[in-house]
Structure formats: C-alpha cells, structure tokens
C-alpha cells in the first residue's frame, strides 16, 4: 500500500474517532470526568505538532486511563473501546 493511501486511511480513522469522541463529550448522561477525558483525547488527536502515530498513541493513553472508571455507562465504554480499536491501527 502506498504511503499516501495509508495516510488517507489513517486520517479517515482519526475523523471517525473524533466523531465518536465528540458524541461522548456532548452526552450529558455520561459523567463529567469521562466527557473531559473524551475532549482531551480529541485535543490530542488534533495536535498538529505530532505525527498521526503519536497523536493516536496519546489519545489511546488518555482513553486507557479512564476506561476502568466504574461510573462509566456500558454504552460509553463500548464507544471508547471502538475509538481505541480505530486508533490502534495507526502507525508512523
């Protein structure tokens, strides 16, 4: 697979992840600390100073930290796992 084709695929994965994280960060039924973590992950993905791989790793790290929160609704946990799965495929 060519570099530009792979980069396009990675950017599409980031767009999908940002969409899901946006839903979580706007969901008022989700605890505030989890919404904040989703927003922080979005910020990490949009930080242009880093490569796509580093941005994805930073966002995954933020999501891993919050994923064990016992107050997280199950449907939110599934969404965050989906985001992590999308981002794990992104490599530099």
C-alpha positions as CSV (number, residue, x, y, z in Angstrom):
1,X,0.0,0.0,0.0
2,X,1.4,3.4,-0.9
3,X,2.3,5.9,1.7
4,X,-0.3,8.5,0.6
5,X,-3.0,5.8,0.5
6,X,-2.1,4.6,4.0
7,X,-2.0,8.2,5.3
8,X,-5.5,8.8,3.9
9,X,-6.8,5.6,5.7
10,X,-5.2,6.8,8.9
11,X,-6.8,10.3,8.6
12,X,-10.2,8.7,7.9
13,X,-9.8,6.6,11.1
14,X,-8.9,9.8,13.1
15,X,-12.0,11.5,11.6
16,X,-14.2,8.6,12.7
17,X,-12.6,8.6,16.2
18,X,-13.2,12.3,16.5
19,X,-16.9,11.9,15.6
20,X,-17.4,9.2,18.3
21,X,-15.4,11.2,20.9
22,X,-17.5,14.2,20.1
23,X,-20.7,12.2,20.8
24,X,-19.3,11.1,24.1
25,X,-18.1,14.6,25.1
26,X,-21.6,16.0,24.4
27,X,-23.5,13.2,26.2
28,X,-25.0,14.7,29.4
29,X,-25.8,11.2,30.7
30,X,-22.0,10.5,30.9
31,X,-20.1,11.6,34.0
32,X,-18.2,14.9,33.6
33,X,-14.7,13.3,34.1
34,X,-15.3,10.9,31.3
35,X,-16.6,13.7,29.0
36,X,-13.5,15.6,29.9
37,X,-11.3,12.7,29.0
38,X,-13.0,12.3,25.6
39,X,-12.4,16.0,25.0
40,X,-8.8,15.6,26.0
41,X,-8.4,12.7,23.6
42,X,-10.0,14.8,20.8
43,X,-7.4,17.6,21.6
44,X,-4.6,15.0,21.4
45,X,-5.8,13.8,18.0
46,X,-5.9,17.3,16.7
47,X,-2.5,18.4,17.9
48,X,-0.7,19.1,14.6
49,X,2.8,19.3,16.1
50,X,2.9,15.5,16.4
51,X,2.7,12.8,13.8
52,X,-0.5,10.8,13.3
53,X,1.0,7.8,15.2
54,X,2.0,9.9,18.2
55,X,-1.4,11.6,18.3
56,X,-3.2,8.2,18.2
57,X,-1.0,6.8,21.0
58,X,-1.6,9.9,23.2
59,X,-5.4,9.6,22.7
60,X,-5.3,5.8,23.4
61,X,-3.4,6.5,26.6
62,X,-6.0,9.0,27.8
63,X,-8.8,6.5,27.0
64,X,-7.0,3.7,28.7
65,X,-6.7,5.8,31.9
66,X,-10.4,6.4,32.0
67,X,-11.7,3.0,30.7
68,X,-11.8,1.3,34.1
69,X,-13.9,4.0,35.7
70,X,-16.8,2.2,37.5
71,X,-19.1,5.1,36.9
72,X,-18.8,4.8,33.1
73,X,-22.1,3.8,31.4
74,X,-21.6,0.5,29.5
75,X,-22.6,2.1,26.1
76,X,-20.0,4.8,26.6
77,X,-17.3,2.2,27.5
78,X,-18.1,0.3,24.2
79,X,-17.8,3.6,22.2
80,X,-14.4,4.3,23.8
81,X,-13.2,0.8,23.0
82,X,-14.3,1.3,19.4
83,X,-12.3,4.5,19.3
84,X,-9.2,2.7,20.7
85,X,-9.6,0.0,18.1
86,X,-9.7,2.5,15.3
87,X,-6.6,4.3,16.6
88,X,-4.5,1.2,17.4
89,X,-4.1,0.6,13.6
90,X,-2.4,3.9,13.1
91,X,1.4,3.7,13.0
92,X,4.1,6.0,11.9
